Amino acid sequence: MNPKALTTLAILAAAGLGAAYFATRPVANTTNSPASGASNALLFPDLTAKAESIAQITVKRAPMEFTIKKDQDAAGVWRVVEKANYPAKLDTVRAVIVGLSQLRLVEQKTSRPDQYAKLGVEDPIAPPPDSADKPVPQSALVTLKDASGKPLAAAILGNPKYSGPGVGGTTTPQMYVRASGDKTTWLASGQVEVPRDPIGWLESRFADIQRDRIKSVVITHPDGSTVTVSRDKQADPFSVRDIPAGRELKDPGVGETIASTLTGLAFQDVAPGASMQPPAPPPGAKPDAPPTTDITPGPTIVVRTFDGLIVNVKSVSKEAKAWWTLHADVDESLAAPPPPPPPPEAKPGEPAPAPAAPAVGTLEALRKEASELNGAWAPYAFAPADWKVRSINSLMSDLLKEPPKPAEGAGAPGSPPAVPPPAPSVKP
């Protein structure tokens, strides 16, 4: 079922018996005003009927404004425009649309602009830079639009308010709202959770290679030095390889930390992948010429699994933030043999059996997995969580304890033993 149908069904299911109410009440004259001031009236009584037309959500919160837009194709994926058109969480999109469709008027409040801030329904416009004493509005203007950009509903969402216990001891969520372009503020029953910034609309987990599959992780730093973490069998713990003789790790569990680099990996930010590619040097530039960009190369990472999946990660640093781009490959020599041939075809008159999914670990399954991962990764660069970056950027010397100090009086390793000073002469 495509996202358009899911959104529509979610609204209808959430509204419940309200569907009959929509069918019998008069339609509002405008989309931005309640149909009447009657208690329990819906703020946007015709929104459910327009659900399939909703193709954009614009959120304005001082000092930012961003847009979530739906692809106009069969898949209908919602994307955050200002974040490289990265896919938005469908559940979040659905919750905002359903929440707006369910807001019901409870009590009319102020129409005085000087009182809006007390209820959180002031226009979300940031104060001028020279007005440091004025607080930034906390309100959110949410506008639902069709594919052409025509507004279908718009409201300024203010402070929440919780009523006393109702049936079964539960509380009814309420909030202050003001329809865009309307001076009247209302206390409405319902709740609309709107993420404050574009990142809050995104599914931030972008890689999840499970620990049980991982065989090795090799980190190569820009200076050519490497850190390798690996194990021979899946039941073994991970070990840091090539530790210098006589040295010890600061943290014996650092191998496990590095091995989990791509397990449950989430980002703090996302950008177009092409924006993280350093520009080619101009023709005739000298090899030692200063860089023309603030993009500097970081470590590369190669993660290999026991069943043949390979993930290559390139990292760069831009504006004091690490960015990763990822690409998946397949080591065909490690793929499991193909499964036995399928059973004979169904007899005439019997339904044909459904095609079986590729067996886990087979070459077909690995190729399919790599293709899907590359489809999700290729257009983007990701800024991972800081603790992941710190573990990857650590050189071997950073992982080791300080070397033991030589015993007092001993020279450097390999030097001849110290000769005691001659005894003082004694005169007869």
Summary of the structure (lengths in Angstrom):
residues: 428
radius of gyration: 31.1
end to end distance: 111.4
largest distance: 129.6
contacts: 1127
relative contact order: 0.10
helix: 22%
strand: 29%
